[in-house]
Amino acid sequence: MELPTYAFQHERYWATATAGAGNVTSAGLDAADHPLLGAAVQLADSDGVVLTGRISTATHPWLADHVIGGTVLFPGTGFVELAVRAGDQVGCDELEELTIKSPLALPDRGGVQVQVVVGQADASGARRVGVYSRAERSSADTPWVAHAEGLLTSATSGTTGTTGASGASGTGASGEVTHGTELAAWPPPGAEPIDIEGFYEEFTQAGAAYGPVFQGLTAAWRDGADLYAEVSLADQAAAARFGLHPAVLDAALHTVALTGAFDGPVLPFAWSDVRLHAVGASDVRVRLTSSGGEGVSLDVTDSTGQPVVSVGSLVLRPISAEQLAAARSASGGGLYRVAWSPVRVADGAGSAETAVWFVEGGCGVEGVRSATG
């Protein structure tokens, strides 16, 4: 019997499994009921709460479509989603502030552990919230990296926290649609259409290589200081599992590029007065107003003009190569590269000289072997 001349063909007969929360109740935890979080636990000595999860491009492949400077970054809108979900857990329906302190890079292999920590309520009911991560194979004494810190409050009375970002009712944390800006007249009367052909190709050239999931901006208009846009996420089932899918909100922020206020890609830095009015939207309308400098305000509605999320203020800033390198190192995703090392070659007289060889394509391999033979 002769072996085939081609490489063996491997076929898998088992479905590729994705990580899930499992039976967390057996470990004394509550299920978080969120795509990015697996469990939640209320602290025994206070009314603080910790929500935990594991994030990777294997279990959450859509995150691989968010590439900045050659690095897969967890989107800044994802930190907002996590904080809003944490607020829902403790009955807070407003994210009064959230500052992103350091980016979260996702490694090529493996994932990162994530904790969303909600502190004890103060006299007014406000709570501090923080988002932390570390590489999943870290030792027990490895410090956690603080990525975002903010403040959760309750803007409405009678908030129960039982229906919110992860709830199935399609409403905010109080179980009712809260007040927000409507965008019922659409396209906006008097607004001038903006040509966005080649929009994402220009983003790629500038260093922000967004994949299909994050290429949600489909149309845009300008009316004075206001920019309007339509954003769509094809996977409606995925959108339904989030308060507001991070890719939808991220694409809404791409409208910032049309203001002309920034020379290159910018990322969310400081959020203020964020309110989620309804959940699970996949097709949205956006109004973005520049407040001068690095700041904008944002109103997002569903396709009928009903409020989805409002952002009182958002400051955006560029990210440096040094910040990206630090993020890769912290997540355990440092890049390994092949490097050429010079070799000292001694002749018969005992002298030595250094030679460096470059091999192109493969046609030069024999030549190198002959010369170094």
Contacts in CASP RR format, 6 or more apart in sequence:
PFRMAT RR
TARGET T0000
AUTHOR 0000-0000-0000
METHOD contacts of the structure
MODEL  1
MELPTYAFQHERYWATATAGAGNVTSAGLDAADHPLLGAAVQLADSDGVV
LTGRISTATHPWLADHVIGGTVLFPGTGFVELAVRAGDQVGCDELEELTI
KSPLALPDRGGVQVQVVVGQADASGARRVGVYSRAERSSADTPWVAHAEG
LLTSATSGTTGTTGASGASGTGASGEVTHGTELAAWPPPGAEPIDIEGFY
EEFTQAGAAYGPVFQGLTAAWRDGADLYAEVSLADQAAAARFGLHPAVLD
AALHTVALTGAFDGPVLPFAWSDVRLHAVGASDVRVRLTSSGGEGVSLDV
TDSTGQPVVSVGSLVLRPISAEQLAAARSASGGGLYRVAWSPVRVADGAG
SAETAVWFVEGGCGVEGVRSATG
18 58 0 8 1.000
18 59 0 8 1.000
19 54 0 8 1.000
19 56 0 8 1.000
19 58 0 8 1.000
19 59 0 8 1.000
20 38 0 8 1.000
20 59 0 8 1.000
21 31 0 8 1.000
21 32 0 8 1.000
21 38 0 8 1.000
21 39 0 8 1.000
24 30 0 8 1.000
24 31 0 8 1.000
24 38 0 8 1.000
24 39 0 8 1.000
25 31 0 8 1.000
27 39 0 8 1.000
28 41 0 8 1.000
29 39 0 8 1.000
29 40 0 8 1.000
29 41 0 8 1.000
30 39 0 8 1.000
30 40 0 8 1.000
30 41 0 8 1.000
30 42 0 8 1.000
31 38 0 8 1.000
31 39 0 8 1.000
31 40 0 8 1.000
32 38 0 8 1.000
32 39 0 8 1.000
32 40 0 8 1.000
32 51 0 8 1.000
32 52 0 8 1.000
32 53 0 8 1.000
32 85 0 8 1.000
32 166 0 8 1.000
33 166 0 8 1.000
33 167 0 8 1.000
34 51 0 8 1.000
34 85 0 8 1.000
34 165 0 8 1.000
34 166 0 8 1.000
34 241 0 8 1.000
34 242 0 8 1.000
35 60 0 8 1.000
35 238 0 8 1.000
35 241 0 8 1.000
35 242 0 8 1.000
36 53 0 8 1.000
36 55 0 8 1.000
36 60 0 8 1.000
36 78 0 8 1.000
36 81 0 8 1.000
36 82 0 8 1.000
36 85 0 8 1.000
36 114 0 8 1.000
37 51 0 8 1.000
37 52 0 8 1.000
37 53 0 8 1.000
37 82 0 8 1.000
37 85 0 8 1.000
37 114 0 8 1.000
37 116 0 8 1.000
38 51 0 8 1.000
38 52 0 8 1.000
38 53 0 8 1.000
38 54 0 8 1.000
39 51 0 8 1.000
39 52 0 8 1.000
39 53 0 8 1.000
40 49 0 8 1.000
40 50 0 8 1.000
40 51 0 8 1.000
40 52 0 8 1.000
40 89 0 8 1.000
41 49 0 8 1.000
41 50 0 8 1.000
41 52 0 8 1.000
42 48 0 8 1.000
42 49 0 8 1.000
43 49 0 8 1.000
43 50 0 8 1.000
46 119 0 8 1.000
46 120 0 8 1.000
47 90 0 8 1.000
47 120 0 8 1.000
47 121 0 8 1.000
48 90 0 8 1.000
48 118 0 8 1.000
48 119 0 8 1.000
48 120 0 8 1.000
48 127 0 8 1.000
49 86 0 8 1.000
49 89 0 8 1.000
49 90 0 8 1.000
49 117 0 8 1.000
49 118 0 8 1.000
49 119 0 8 1.000
50 115 0 8 1.000
50 116 0 8 1.000
50 117 0 8 1.000
50 118 0 8 1.000
51 82 0 8 1.000
51 85 0 8 1.000
51 86 0 8 1.000
51 89 0 8 1.000
51 115 0 8 1.000
51 116 0 8 1.000
51 118 0 8 1.000
52 113 0 8 1.000
52 114 0 8 1.000
52 115 0 8 1.000
52 116 0 8 1.000
53 113 0 8 1.000
53 114 0 8 1.000
53 115 0 8 1.000
54 111 0 8 1.000
54 112 0 8 1.000
54 113 0 8 1.000
54 114 0 8 1.000
54 136 0 8 1.000
55 63 0 8 1.000
55 74 0 8 1.000
55 106 0 8 1.000
55 111 0 8 1.000
55 112 0 8 1.000
55 114 0 8 1.000
55 133 0 8 1.000
56 106 0 8 1.000
56 107 0 8 1.000
56 110 0 8 1.000
56 111 0 8 1.000
56 112 0 8 1.000
56 136 0 8 1.000
57 63 0 8 1.000
57 64 0 8 1.000
57 72 0 8 1.000
57 106 0 8 1.000
57 108 0 8 1.000
57 111 0 8 1.000
58 110 0 8 1.000
58 111 0 8 1.000
62 213 0 8 1.000
62 235 0 8 1.000
62 238 0 8 1.000
62 247 0 8 1.000
63 72 0 8 1.000
63 74 0 8 1.000
63 75 0 8 1.000
63 106 0 8 1.000
64 72 0 8 1.000
64 106 0 8 1.000
65 210 0 8 1.000
65 211 0 8 1.000
65 212 0 8 1.000
65 213 0 8 1.000
65 214 0 8 1.000
65 215 0 8 1.000
65 247 0 8 1.000
66 72 0 8 1.000
66 73 0 8 1.000
66 74 0 8 1.000
66 75 0 8 1.000
66 210 0 8 1.000
66 211 0 8 1.000
66 214 0 8 1.000
66 247 0 8 1.000
66 250 0 8 1.000
67 73 0 8 1.000
67 208 0 8 1.000
67 209 0 8 1.000
67 210 0 8 1.000
67 211 0 8 1.000
68 103 0 8 1.000
68 207 0 8 1.000
68 208 0 8 1.000
68 209 0 8 1.000
68 265 0 8 1.000
68 267 0 8 1.000
68 319 0 8 1.000
68 324 0 8 1.000
69 207 0 8 1.000
69 208 0 8 1.000
69 209 0 8 1.000
69 321 0 8 1.000
69 324 0 8 1.000
70 207 0 8 1.000
70 209 0 8 1.000
70 324 0 8 1.000
71 105 0 8 1.000
71 324 0 8 1.000
71 327 0 8 1.000
71 328 0 8 1.000
72 105 0 8 1.000
72 106 0 8 1.000
72 108 0 8 1.000
73 103 0 8 1.000
73 104 0 8 1.000
73 105 0 8 1.000
73 106 0 8 1.000
73 267 0 8 1.000
73 324 0 8 1.000
73 327 0 8 1.000
74 103 0 8 1.000
74 104 0 8 1.000
74 105 0 8 1.000
74 106 0 8 1.000
74 147 0 8 1.000
75 214 0 8 1.000
75 246 0 8 1.000
75 247 0 8 1.000
75 250 0 8 1.000
76 100 0 8 1.000
76 148 0 8 1.000
76 246 0 8 1.000
76 250 0 8 1.000
76 267 0 8 1.000
76 268 0 8 1.000
77 244 0 8 1.000
77 246 0 8 1.000
77 247 0 8 1.000
77 249 0 8 1.000
77 250 0 8 1.000
77 253 0 8 1.000
77 268 0 8 1.000
78 246 0 8 1.000
78 249 0 8 1.000
79 98 0 8 1.000
79 100 0 8 1.000
79 131 0 8 1.000
79 147 0 8 1.000
79 148 0 8 1.000
79 268 0 8 1.000
80 95 0 8 1.000
80 98 0 8 1.000
80 246 0 8 1.000
80 249 0 8 1.000
80 268 0 8 1.000
80 271 0 8 1.000
80 274 0 8 1.000
81 165 0 8 1.000
81 242 0 8 1.000
81 243 0 8 1.000
81 244 0 8 1.000
81 245 0 8 1.000
81 246 0 8 1.000
81 249 0 8 1.000
82 114 0 8 1.000
82 116 0 8 1.000
82 131 0 8 1.000
82 148 0 8 1.000
83 95 0 8 1.000
83 98 0 8 1.000
83 116 0 8 1.000
83 129 0 8 1.000
83 130 0 8 1.000
83 131 0 8 1.000
83 148 0 8 1.000
83 150 0 8 1.000
83 152 0 8 1.000
84 95 0 8 1.000
84 165 0 8 1.000
84 243 0 8 1.000
84 274 0 8 1.000
84 276 0 8 1.000
85 116 0 8 1.000
85 165 0 8 1.000
85 166 0 8 1.000
85 243 0 8 1.000
86 116 0 8 1.000
86 118 0 8 1.000
86 129 0 8 1.000
86 152 0 8 1.000
87 93 0 8 1.000
87 95 0 8 1.000
87 118 0 8 1.000
87 127 0 8 1.000
87 129 0 8 1.000
87 152 0 8 1.000
87 161 0 8 1.000
87 173 0 8 1.000
88 161 0 8 1.000
88 164 0 8 1.000
88 165 0 8 1.000
88 166 0 8 1.000
88 167 0 8 1.000
88 173 0 8 1.000
89 118 0 8 1.000
89 161 0 8 1.000
90 118 0 8 1.000
90 121 0 8 1.000
90 127 0 8 1.000
90 152 0 8 1.000
90 161 0 8 1.000
91 154 0 8 1.000
91 159 0 8 1.000
91 160 0 8 1.000
91 161 0 8 1.000
91 173 0 8 1.000
92 125 0 8 1.000
92 126 0 8 1.000
92 127 0 8 1.000
92 152 0 8 1.000
92 153 0 8 1.000
92 154 0 8 1.000
92 159 0 8 1.000
92 161 0 8 1.000
92 173 0 8 1.000
93 154 0 8 1.000
93 155 0 8 1.000
93 156 0 8 1.000
93 159 0 8 1.000
93 161 0 8 1.000
93 172 0 8 1.000
93 173 0 8 1.000
93 174 0 8 1.000
93 178 0 8 1.000
93 275 0 8 1.000
93 276 0 8 1.000
94 152 0 8 1.000
94 153 0 8 1.000
94 154 0 8 1.000
94 155 0 8 1.000
94 273 0 8 1.000
94 274 0 8 1.000
94 275 0 8 1.000
95 129 0 8 1.000
95 150 0 8 1.000
95 151 0 8 1.000
95 152 0 8 1.000
95 271 0 8 1.000
95 273 0 8 1.000
95 274 0 8 1.000
95 275 0 8 1.000
96 126 0 8 1.000
96 150 0 8 1.000
96 151 0 8 1.000
96 152 0 8 1.000
96 153 0 8 1.000
96 272 0 8 1.000
96 273 0 8 1.000
96 274 0 8 1.000
97 150 0 8 1.000
97 151 0 8 1.000
97 270 0 8 1.000
97 271 0 8 1.000
97 272 0 8 1.000
97 273 0 8 1.000
98 129 0 8 1.000
98 148 0 8 1.000
98 149 0 8 1.000
98 150 0 8 1.000
98 151 0 8 1.000
98 270 0 8 1.000
98 271 0 8 1.000
98 274 0 8 1.000
99 148 0 8 1.000
99 149 0 8 1.000
99 150 0 8 1.000
99 269 0 8 1.000
99 270 0 8 1.000
99 271 0 8 1.000
100 147 0 8 1.000
100 148 0 8 1.000
100 267 0 8 1.000
100 268 0 8 1.000
100 269 0 8 1.000
100 270 0 8 1.000
101 146 0 8 1.000
101 147 0 8 1.000
101 148 0 8 1.000
101 149 0 8 1.000
102 145 0 8 1.000
102 146 0 8 1.000
102 147 0 8 1.000
102 323 0 8 1.000
102 326 0 8 1.000
102 327 0 8 1.000
102 330 0 8 1.000
103 147 0 8 1.000
103 267 0 8 1.000
103 319 0 8 1.000
103 323 0 8 1.000
103 324 0 8 1.000
103 327 0 8 1.000
104 112 0 8 1.000
104 133 0 8 1.000
104 145 0 8 1.000
104 147 0 8 1.000
104 327 0 8 1.000
104 331 0 8 1.000
105 324 0 8 1.000
105 327 0 8 1.000
105 328 0 8 1.000
105 330 0 8 1.000
105 331 0 8 1.000
105 333 0 8 1.000
106 112 0 8 1.000
106 331 0 8 1.000
107 135 0 8 1.000
107 328 0 8 1.000
107 331 0 8 1.000
107 332 0 8 1.000
107 333 0 8 1.000
107 334 0 8 1.000
108 333 0 8 1.000
110 136 0 8 1.000
111 135 0 8 1.000
111 136 0 8 1.000
111 331 0 8 1.000
112 133 0 8 1.000
112 134 0 8 1.000
112 135 0 8 1.000
112 136 0 8 1.000
112 331 0 8 1.000
113 133 0 8 1.000
113 134 0 8 1.000
113 135 0 8 1.000
113 136 0 8 1.000
113 138 0 8 1.000
114 131 0 8 1.000
114 132 0 8 1.000
114 133 0 8 1.000
115 131 0 8 1.000
115 132 0 8 1.000
115 133 0 8 1.000
115 144 0 8 1.000
116 129 0 8 1.000
116 130 0 8 1.000
116 131 0 8 1.000
116 132 0 8 1.000
117 129 0 8 1.000
117 130 0 8 1.000
117 131 0 8 1.000
117 132 0 8 1.000
118 127 0 8 1.000
118 128 0 8 1.000
118 129 0 8 1.000
118 130 0 8 1.000
118 152 0 8 1.000
119 127 0 8 1.000
119 128 0 8 1.000
119 129 0 8 1.000
120 127 0 8 1.000
121 127 0 8 1.000
124 153 0 8 1.000
125 153 0 8 1.000
125 154 0 8 1.000
126 151 0 8 1.000
126 152 0 8 1.000
126 153 0 8 1.000
127 151 0 8 1.000
127 152 0 8 1.000
127 153 0 8 1.000
128 149 0 8 1.000
128 150 0 8 1.000
128 151 0 8 1.000
128 152 0 8 1.000
129 149 0 8 1.000
129 150 0 8 1.000
129 151 0 8 1.000
129 152 0 8 1.000
130 146 0 8 1.000
130 147 0 8 1.000
130 148 0 8 1.000
130 149 0 8 1.000
130 150 0 8 1.000
131 146 0 8 1.000
131 147 0 8 1.000
131 148 0 8 1.000
131 149 0 8 1.000
132 144 0 8 1.000
132 145 0 8 1.000
132 146 0 8 1.000
132 147 0 8 1.000
133 144 0 8 1.000
133 145 0 8 1.000
133 147 0 8 1.000
133 330 0 8 1.000
133 331 0 8 1.000
134 142 0 8 1.000
134 143 0 8 1.000
134 144 0 8 1.000
134 145 0 8 1.000
134 330 0 8 1.000
135 142 0 8 1.000
135 330 0 8 1.000
135 331 0 8 1.000
135 332 0 8 1.000
135 333 0 8 1.000
145 330 0 8 1.000
155 178 0 8 1.000
155 275 0 8 1.000
156 174 0 8 1.000
156 178 0 8 1.000
158 174 0 8 1.000
159 173 0 8 1.000
159 174 0 8 1.000
160 173 0 8 1.000
160 174 0 8 1.000
160 175 0 8 1.000
161 173 0 8 1.000
161 174 0 8 1.000
162 175 0 8 1.000
163 169 0 8 1.000
163 171 0 8 1.000
163 172 0 8 1.000
163 173 0 8 1.000
163 174 0 8 1.000
163 175 0 8 1.000
164 170 0 8 1.000
164 171 0 8 1.000
164 172 0 8 1.000
164 173 0 8 1.000
164 175 0 8 1.000
164 243 0 8 1.000
164 276 0 8 1.000
164 279 0 8 1.000
165 172 0 8 1.000
165 173 0 8 1.000
165 242 0 8 1.000
165 243 0 8 1.000
165 276 0 8 1.000
165 279 0 8 1.000
166 241 0 8 1.000
166 243 0 8 1.000
166 279 0 8 1.000
167 279 0 8 1.000
169 175 0 8 1.000
169 279 0 8 1.000
170 278 0 8 1.000
170 279 0 8 1.000
170 280 0 8 1.000
171 177 0 8 1.000
171 278 0 8 1.000
171 279 0 8 1.000
172 178 0 8 1.000
172 276 0 8 1.000
172 277 0 8 1.000
172 278 0 8 1.000
172 279 0 8 1.000
173 276 0 8 1.000
177 277 0 8 1.000
177 278 0 8 1.000
177 306 0 8 1.000
177 307 0 8 1.000
178 275 0 8 1.000
178 277 0 8 1.000
178 307 0 8 1.000
179 277 0 8 1.000
179 307 0 8 1.000
180 275 0 8 1.000
180 277 0 8 1.000
180 299 0 8 1.000
180 307 0 8 1.000
180 310 0 8 1.000
181 287 0 8 1.000
181 299 0 8 1.000
181 301 0 8 1.000
181 307 0 8 1.000
181 310 0 8 1.000
182 301 0 8 1.000
182 305 0 8 1.000
182 306 0 8 1.000
182 307 0 8 1.000
183 228 0 8 1.000
183 285 0 8 1.000
183 287 0 8 1.000
183 299 0 8 1.000
183 301 0 8 1.000
183 305 0 8 1.000
184 304 0 8 1.000
184 305 0 8 1.000
186 285 0 8 1.000
186 305 0 8 1.000
187 193 0 8 1.000
187 219 0 8 1.000
187 221 0 8 1.000
187 228 0 8 1.000
188 221 0 8 1.000
188 223 0 8 1.000
188 226 0 8 1.000
188 228 0 8 1.000
188 287 0 8 1.000
190 223 0 8 1.000
191 221 0 8 1.000
191 222 0 8 1.000
191 223 0 8 1.000
191 226 0 8 1.000
191 228 0 8 1.000
192 221 0 8 1.000
192 222 0 8 1.000
192 223 0 8 1.000
193 219 0 8 1.000
193 220 0 8 1.000
193 221 0 8 1.000
194 220 0 8 1.000
194 221 0 8 1.000
194 222 0 8 1.000
194 227 0 8 1.000
194 258 0 8 1.000
196 217 0 8 1.000
196 218 0 8 1.000
196 219 0 8 1.000
196 220 0 8 1.000
196 258 0 8 1.000
199 217 0 8 1.000
199 254 0 8 1.000
199 257 0 8 1.000
200 210 0 8 1.000
200 211 0 8 1.000
200 215 0 8 1.000
200 217 0 8 1.000
202 257 0 8 1.000
203 209 0 8 1.000
203 210 0 8 1.000
203 254 0 8 1.000
203 257 0 8 1.000
203 265 0 8 1.000
204 210 0 8 1.000
206 264 0 8 1.000
206 265 0 8 1.000
207 265 0 8 1.000
208 265 0 8 1.000
210 254 0 8 1.000
212 234 0 8 1.000
213 233 0 8 1.000
213 235 0 8 1.000
213 247 0 8 1.000
214 247 0 8 1.000
214 250 0 8 1.000
214 251 0 8 1.000
215 251 0 8 1.000
216 231 0 8 1.000
216 232 0 8 1.000
216 233 0 8 1.000
216 247 0 8 1.000
216 248 0 8 1.000
216 251 0 8 1.000
216 254 0 8 1.000
217 229 0 8 1.000
217 230 0 8 1.000
217 231 0 8 1.000
217 251 0 8 1.000
217 252 0 8 1.000
217 254 0 8 1.000
217 255 0 8 1.000
218 229 0 8 1.000
218 230 0 8 1.000
218 231 0 8 1.000
218 232 0 8 1.000
219 229 0 8 1.000
219 230 0 8 1.000
220 227 0 8 1.000
220 228 0 8 1.000
220 229 0 8 1.000
220 230 0 8 1.000
220 255 0 8 1.000
220 258 0 8 1.000
221 227 0 8 1.000
221 228 0 8 1.000
221 229 0 8 1.000
222 228 0 8 1.000
222 258 0 8 1.000
225 289 0 8 1.000
225 290 0 8 1.000
226 287 0 8 1.000
226 288 0 8 1.000
226 289 0 8 1.000
227 255 0 8 1.000
227 258 0 8 1.000
227 259 0 8 1.000
227 286 0 8 1.000
227 287 0 8 1.000
227 288 0 8 1.000
227 289 0 8 1.000
227 290 0 8 1.000
228 285 0 8 1.000
228 286 0 8 1.000
228 287 0 8 1.000
228 288 0 8 1.000
229 252 0 8 1.000
229 254 0 8 1.000
229 255 0 8 1.000
229 285 0 8 1.000
229 286 0 8 1.000
229 288 0 8 1.000
230 283 0 8 1.000
230 284 0 8 1.000
230 285 0 8 1.000
230 286 0 8 1.000
231 248 0 8 1.000
231 251 0 8 1.000
231 252 0 8 1.000
231 283 0 8 1.000
231 284 0 8 1.000
231 285 0 8 1.000
231 286 0 8 1.000
232 282 0 8 1.000
232 283 0 8 1.000
232 284 0 8 1.000
233 239 0 8 1.000
233 245 0 8 1.000
233 247 0 8 1.000
233 248 0 8 1.000
233 251 0 8 1.000
233 282 0 8 1.000
233 283 0 8 1.000
234 282 0 8 1.000
235 282 0 8 1.000
236 282 0 8 1.000
238 245 0 8 1.000
239 245 0 8 1.000
239 248 0 8 1.000
239 280 0 8 1.000
239 281 0 8 1.000
239 282 0 8 1.000
240 279 0 8 1.000
240 280 0 8 1.000
240 282 0 8 1.000
241 280 0 8 1.000
242 279 0 8 1.000
242 280 0 8 1.000
243 276 0 8 1.000
243 279 0 8 1.000
243 280 0 8 1.000
244 276 0 8 1.000
244 279 0 8 1.000
244 280 0 8 1.000
244 281 0 8 1.000
244 300 0 8 1.000
244 308 0 8 1.000
244 309 0 8 1.000
245 280 0 8 1.000
245 281 0 8 1.000
245 282 0 8 1.000
248 281 0 8 1.000
248 282 0 8 1.000
248 284 0 8 1.000
249 300 0 8 1.000
249 309 0 8 1.000
252 284 0 8 1.000
252 286 0 8 1.000
252 288 0 8 1.000
252 298 0 8 1.000
252 300 0 8 1.000
253 268 0 8 1.000
253 288 0 8 1.000
253 298 0 8 1.000
253 314 0 8 1.000
253 316 0 8 1.000
255 286 0 8 1.000
255 288 0 8 1.000
256 262 0 8 1.000
256 266 0 8 1.000
256 288 0 8 1.000
256 296 0 8 1.000
256 316 0 8 1.000
257 264 0 8 1.000
257 265 0 8 1.000
259 288 0 8 1.000
259 290 0 8 1.000
259 296 0 8 1.000
261 290 0 8 1.000
261 292 0 8 1.000
261 293 0 8 1.000
261 294 0 8 1.000
262 316 0 8 1.000
262 318 0 8 1.000
264 318 0 8 1.000
265 318 0 8 1.000
265 319 0 8 1.000
266 294 0 8 1.000
266 316 0 8 1.000
266 317 0 8 1.000
266 318 0 8 1.000
267 316 0 8 1.000
267 317 0 8 1.000
267 318 0 8 1.000
267 319 0 8 1.000
268 314 0 8 1.000
268 315 0 8 1.000
268 316 0 8 1.000
269 294 0 8 1.000
269 315 0 8 1.000
269 316 0 8 1.000
269 317 0 8 1.000
270 313 0 8 1.000
270 314 0 8 1.000
270 315 0 8 1.000
271 311 0 8 1.000
271 313 0 8 1.000
271 314 0 8 1.000
272 311 0 8 1.000
272 312 0 8 1.000
272 313 0 8 1.000
272 314 0 8 1.000
273 310 0 8 1.000
273 311 0 8 1.000
273 312 0 8 1.000
273 313 0 8 1.000
274 309 0 8 1.000
274 310 0 8 1.000
274 311 0 8 1.000
274 312 0 8 1.000
275 309 0 8 1.000
275 310 0 8 1.000
276 308 0 8 1.000
276 309 0 8 1.000
277 306 0 8 1.000
277 307 0 8 1.000
277 308 0 8 1.000
277 309 0 8 1.000
277 310 0 8 1.000
278 302 0 8 1.000
278 306 0 8 1.000
278 307 0 8 1.000
278 308 0 8 1.000
281 300 0 8 1.000
281 302 0 8 1.000
281 308 0 8 1.000
283 302 0 8 1.000
283 303 0 8 1.000
284 300 0 8 1.000
284 301 0 8 1.000
284 302 0 8 1.000
284 303 0 8 1.000
284 308 0 8 1.000
285 300 0 8 1.000
285 301 0 8 1.000
285 302 0 8 1.000
285 303 0 8 1.000
285 305 0 8 1.000
286 298 0 8 1.000
286 299 0 8 1.000
286 300 0 8 1.000
287 298 0 8 1.000
287 299 0 8 1.000
287 300 0 8 1.000
288 296 0 8 1.000
288 297 0 8 1.000
288 298 0 8 1.000
289 296 0 8 1.000
289 297 0 8 1.000
289 298 0 8 1.000
290 296 0 8 1.000
291 297 0 8 1.000
291 313 0 8 1.000
294 315 0 8 1.000
294 316 0 8 1.000
294 317 0 8 1.000
295 313 0 8 1.000
295 314 0 8 1.000
295 315 0 8 1.000
295 316 0 8 1.000
296 313 0 8 1.000
296 314 0 8 1.000
296 316 0 8 1.000
297 311 0 8 1.000
297 312 0 8 1.000
297 313 0 8 1.000
297 314 0 8 1.000
298 309 0 8 1.000
298 310 0 8 1.000
298 311 0 8 1.000
298 312 0 8 1.000
298 314 0 8 1.000
299 307 0 8 1.000
299 310 0 8 1.000
299 311 0 8 1.000
300 307 0 8 1.000
300 308 0 8 1.000
300 309 0 8 1.000
300 310 0 8 1.000
301 307 0 8 1.000
301 308 0 8 1.000
302 308 0 8 1.000
328 334 0 8 1.000
328 335 0 8 1.000
340 356 0 8 1.000
342 354 0 8 1.000
342 355 0 8 1.000
342 356 0 8 1.000
343 354 0 8 1.000
343 355 0 8 1.000
344 352 0 8 1.000
344 353 0 8 1.000
344 354 0 8 1.000
345 352 0 8 1.000
345 353 0 8 1.000
345 354 0 8 1.000
345 355 0 8 1.000
345 372 0 8 1.000
346 352 0 8 1.000
347 353 0 8 1.000
357 368 0 8 1.000
357 371 0 8 1.000
357 372 0 8 1.000
359 365 0 8 1.000
359 368 0 8 1.000
END
